[in-house]
């Protein structure tokens, strides 16, 4: 995908590559996309592959995706219970 990108756009299908300079939000974007894909009905978590260049970056992605999934689950639980 080349050009502008909006997280609110429909989820991309197939292979997606993000290439950008340091500090531009790649980790945030990958985390948000992975969380949306899983929450919005991704077939199976095993079908999601996120690749980065270092073990440290991979651990950071893994940790942020887990945190976002916990936050999304808590928000969905609150919505079902009628809490704000």
Secondary structure by P-SEA (a helix, b strand, c coil): ccccccccccccccbbbbbbcccccaaaaaaaaaaaaaaacccccccbbbbbccaaaaaaaaaaaaaaaaaaaaaaaaaaaccc
